[in-house]
Amino acid sequence: MIMKRQAWLDYMKLIAMFLVVVYHTPPRYDNAHEAALFNMGAPVFFFAAGYLFNFAKQKGFLSFLSHRARQILVPFTTFFIIFYALWLVVGRRMAGPEEQAIDTLTPVWQFIQGTPDVVLGPFWFLAALFTMQVIYYPIKKYLSGYWPLVVAFLLSLSLFVLPDVPWFRYWNLDKAFLYMPIYALGNCCHPLVEKFNFDTRGRSLLWLLCAALGLGFLIVAPLNINKDVAYVLAPEAVILVLPLYTAVCKWLEKHHGVSRVAQTVAITGITYLALQNYLIGIIKMVVGKVAGQAVFDDNILLKVAIAIAVMIILYPLAILIERYLPFLLGKPYKKSAS
């Protein structure tokens, strides 16, 4: 039986991807606003991934691991190889003296450790997602009901007491722990997620109140409490916003149906993730040479305009890669209908 595509998830991924691009686009603002913008983007993908994870379909851990490695580690590797080569040839010189001072093998060691900050920073998400899913699988296997969600919260809160050691950042294990509750919420709470809509006035007001509390914490906390505390509690604040986030996306599905654009961005999300920073850099370089670097100072409209341009420019490129270079994404070529 083929499941009907849930268009609201496509809208959710489209909005989240746009916010990720806006976050990476200059100018950058104070920590509070950047924290709110970031947490309304990247972590939402963990929620969507958790919602789509169906344990009943898994044939076993090794089969699951092979499937996730194909979908995550293959594009993680192929895009790294491409951009590492470009970094060696032209990227270091274009970025400036600080980049040229980085040792040639540093990106390779970062790749092995699952933290490719120099060459492919946004792929921290793929590393964290892979680690998170590997850890979550046995939790889901041996615990039922809402217990995986409870364990996920405990793992996240354990960051308060776990020592800050380098190995804990390998393959973004720390971020896998941090955002596990968001993933588990999407996976364990399908009946609850189904109620995230605007079908009653009381429910709508409740979602608005929760979102106001969550966004308020994300904006205010970094400036008023210990940054480490604000960092660890950020996923809980995101969870407060997710009902409203989901309800808006379901409203879009109800009133606008399936969106081909949203569906395409959702399907080609890894390509968007890989290419957006480089396209942002190219646009920034061109705009800076034409109008001067000062044009970026506190220019929120320019920030949004560049993000929109990136989303539009990457659209056909992402489709071409999906269609003609699927091996970069760990996907087989699709046979054309005869």
C-alpha positions in Angstrom: 0.0 0.0 0.0 1.4 3.4 -1.0 0.9 6.0 1.6 -0.5 9.4 0.6 2.1 12.1 0.7 1.5 14.5 3.6 1.9 17.9 2.0 2.1 19.7 5.3 5.5 18.1 5.9 6.7 19.5 2.6 5.6 22.9 3.6 7.3 22.5 7.0 10.6 21.5 5.3 10.3 24.4 2.8 9.8 26.9 5.6 12.6 25.4 7.7 15.0 25.3 4.7 14.3 29.0 4.0 15.0 29.9 7.6 18.3 27.9 7.5 19.3 29.9 4.4 18.3 33.2 6.1 20.3 32.2 9.1 23.5 31.7 7.0 23.0 34.9 5.0 24.7 38.1 6.2 24.4 40.3 8.0 24.5 38.4 11.3 22.6 39.8 14.3 22.9 39.4 18.1 23.0 36.0 19.7 19.4 36.1 20.8 17.8 36.7 17.4 20.2 34.4 15.7 19.4 31.6 18.2 15.7 32.0 17.5 16.2 32.0 13.8 18.4 28.9 13.9 16.1 27.0 16.2 13.1 27.6 13.9 15.1 26.1 11.0 17.5 23.2 11.4 15.9 21.5 14.5 12.5 21.3 12.7 14.0 18.8 10.3 14.7 16.5 13.2 11.0 16.6 14.1 10.0 15.8 10.5 12.5 12.9 10.3 11.2 11.5 13.6 7.6 11.7 12.3 8.5 9.8 9.2 10.5 7.1 11.0 8.4 3.9 11.0 10.0 1.2 13.2 7.6 -1.4 12.0 9.0 -1.3 8.5 12.6 -2.0 9.7 13.9 -5.5 9.0 16.6 -5.3 11.6 19.3 -3.0 12.9 21.9 -3.9 10.2 19.3 -3.4 7.4 18.3 0.0 9.0 22.0 1.0 9.3 22.6 0.2 5.7 19.6 2.2 4.6 20.5 5.2 6.6 24.2 5.0 5.5 23.1 5.0 1.9 20.8 8.0 2.4 23.1 10.1 4.7 26.7 8.9 4.6 26.9 8.7 0.8 25.9 12.3 0.1 28.0 13.3 3.2 31.0 11.7 1.5 30.4 12.7 -2.2 29.7 16.4 -1.5 32.7 16.5 0.9 35.0 15.2 -1.8 33.7 17.7 -4.3 34.0 20.7 -2.1 37.3 19.6 -0.5 38.8 19.5 -4.0 37.3 23.0 -4.8 38.6 24.3 -1.5 42.1 23.1 -2.3 42.1 24.6 -5.8 40.4 27.9 -5.3 38.4 28.1 -2.0 41.3 28.8 0.3 42.6 31.8 -1.7 39.1 33.3 -2.2 38.3 33.0 1.5 41.4 35.0 2.6 44.4 34.6 4.9 42.6 32.9 7.8 41.5 30.1 5.5 44.9 29.8 3.9 46.4 29.3 7.4 44.4 26.1 7.8 46.4 22.9 7.4 45.6 21.0 4.2 44.6 17.9 6.0 42.4 19.6 8.6 39.2 19.2 6.6 40.0 15.5 6.1 40.4 14.9 9.9 37.1 16.8 10.4 35.4 14.6 7.8 36.6 11.5 9.6 35.3 12.9 12.9 32.0 13.8 11.3 32.5 17.6 11.9 33.4 19.1 8.4 33.4 22.7 9.6 35.9 24.1 7.2 34.5 22.6 4.0 30.9 21.7 4.6 29.7 23.2 7.8 25.9 22.8 7.3 26.4 19.0 7.1 26.7 18.9 10.9 23.0 18.2 10.6 23.5 15.0 8.6 26.2 13.8 11.0 23.9 14.5 14.0 20.9 12.9 12.3 22.8 9.7 11.5 24.2 9.5 15.1 20.7 10.3 16.5 19.0 7.6 14.5 21.6 4.9 15.3 21.1 5.7 19.1 17.3 6.0 18.8 16.8 2.6 17.1 17.5 0.4 20.1 15.6 2.8 22.4 12.6 2.4 20.1 13.1 -1.4 19.9 13.1 -2.1 23.6 10.7 0.7 24.8 7.1 1.3 23.8 4.6 4.1 24.2 6.1 7.4 25.3 9.1 5.9 27.0 11.5 6.7 24.1 10.4 10.3 24.5 11.3 10.2 28.2 14.7 8.7 27.5 15.3 11.3 24.8 14.6 14.1 27.3 17.0 12.5 29.8 19.7 12.2 27.2 19.2 15.8 26.3 19.3 17.0 29.9 22.4 14.9 30.6 24.4 17.5 28.8 24.2 19.5 32.0 26.4 17.0 33.8 28.4 15.2 31.0 32.0 16.4 30.8 33.0 18.6 27.9 35.4 16.3 26.2 36.5 16.4 22.5 35.3 12.9 21.6 31.7 13.8 22.6 31.6 16.2 19.6 32.7 13.5 17.1 29.8 12.8 14.6 28.0 15.6 16.6 27.1 13.2 19.4 26.4 16.2 21.6 23.9 17.6 19.2 22.3 14.2 18.7 21.7 14.1 22.4 20.6 17.7 22.5 17.9 17.4 19.8 16.8 13.9 20.5 13.6 15.1 22.2 12.4 16.9 19.1 13.0 13.7 17.0 11.3 11.5 19.6 8.3 13.9 19.8 7.7 13.5 16.1 8.1 9.7 16.3 6.2 8.9 19.5 3.4 11.4 19.4 1.6 10.8 16.1 -1.9 11.1 17.7 -0.8 14.3 19.4 0.7 15.7 16.2 -2.6 15.1 14.4 -4.2 17.5 16.8 -1.8 20.3 15.9 -4.3 22.3 13.8 -6.6 25.3 13.9 -9.9 23.4 14.1 -11.0 25.1 17.3 -10.5 28.6 18.7 -9.3 27.3 22.1 -6.7 25.0 20.4 -5.5 27.9 18.2 -5.1 30.2 21.2 -3.2 27.4 23.1 -0.7 27.0 20.2 -0.2 30.7 20.0 0.5 30.9 23.7 2.9 28.0 23.6 4.7 29.5 20.6 5.0 32.9 22.4 6.5 31.2 25.4 8.9 29.2 23.3 10.0 32.1 21.1 10.3 34.3 24.1 12.7 31.9 25.7 14.8 31.6 22.6 15.1 35.3 22.2 15.5 36.4 25.9 17.4 33.5 27.4 20.7 33.9 25.7 21.0 37.5 27.0 19.7 36.9 30.5 20.8 33.5 31.7 23.9 31.3 31.5 24.5 30.5 27.8 25.1 26.8 28.4 21.8 26.5 30.2 20.0 28.4 27.4 21.7 26.1 24.8 20.6 22.9 26.5 17.0 24.1 27.1 16.6 25.5 23.6 15.1 22.2 22.2 12.3 22.3 24.8 11.5 25.9 23.7 11.4 24.6 20.1 8.9 21.9 21.1 6.6 24.7 22.4 6.6 26.3 19.0 6.1 23.1 17.0 2.3 22.9 17.5 1.8 26.3 15.9 4.5 25.6 13.2 2.7 22.3 12.3 -0.8 23.9 12.4 0.3 26.6 10.0 1.7 24.0 7.6 -1.5 22.0 7.8 -3.5 25.1 7.1 -1.4 25.6 4.0 -2.1 22.1 2.9 -5.8 22.5 3.5 -6.1 25.8 1.6 -3.4 25.3 -1.1 -3.2 21.6 -1.5 0.0 19.9 -2.6 2.8 22.4 -3.6 5.2 21.1 -6.3 7.8 23.7 -5.1 7.5 22.6 -1.5 7.7 18.9 -2.5 10.8 19.5 -4.6 12.6 21.4 -1.9 11.7 18.7 0.6 13.0 15.9 -1.6 16.2 17.8 -2.6 16.9 19.1 0.9 20.4 17.6 1.1 21.5 19.4 -2.1 20.1 22.7 -0.7 22.0 22.1 2.5 25.3 21.4 0.7 25.2 24.3 -1.8 23.5 27.2 0.0 26.6 28.5 1.9 28.7 28.6 -1.3 26.0 30.4 -3.3 25.5 32.8 -0.4 29.2 33.5 -0.5 29.2 34.1 -4.3 26.2 36.5 -4.1 27.8 38.3 -1.1 31.0 38.7 -3.1 29.2 40.2 -6.1 27.0 42.5 -4.1 29.9 43.6 -2.0 32.0 44.6 -5.0 29.1 46.4 -6.7 27.7 48.2 -3.6 30.5 47.9 -1.0 30.6 45.8 2.1 28.8 48.5 4.1 25.6 47.6 2.3 25.2 44.5 4.5 25.3 46.5 7.8 21.9 45.9 9.6 20.2 45.4 6.2 17.5 42.9 7.1 15.8 43.4 3.7 19.0 42.5 1.8 19.4 39.5 4.1 16.0 38.2 3.2 16.4 39.1 -0.5 19.6 37.2 -0.8 18.0 34.2 0.9 15.1 34.2 -1.5 17.5 34.5 -4.4 19.5 31.5 -3.1 16.3 29.4 -2.8 15.2 30.3 -6.3 18.7 29.7 -8.0 19.2 26.4 -6.2 15.8 25.1 -7.3 16.6 24.0 -10.9 20.2 22.9 -9.8 18.8 20.7 -7.1 16.4 19.1 -9.6 19.2 18.5 -12.1 21.3 16.8 -9.5 18.4 14.7 -8.3 17.6 13.6 -11.9 21.0 13.2 -13.5 23.5 12.8 -10.7 21.5 10.8 -8.1 24.7 8.8 -7.2 25.8 11.9 -5.3 22.8 11.5 -3.1 23.1 7.7 -2.7 20.1 7.2 -5.0 19.8 5.0 -8.1 19.0 6.3 -11.5 15.3 6.4 -12.2 14.4 4.4 -15.3 12.3 6.5 -17.7 8.9 5.1 -18.5 8.7 3.4 -21.9 
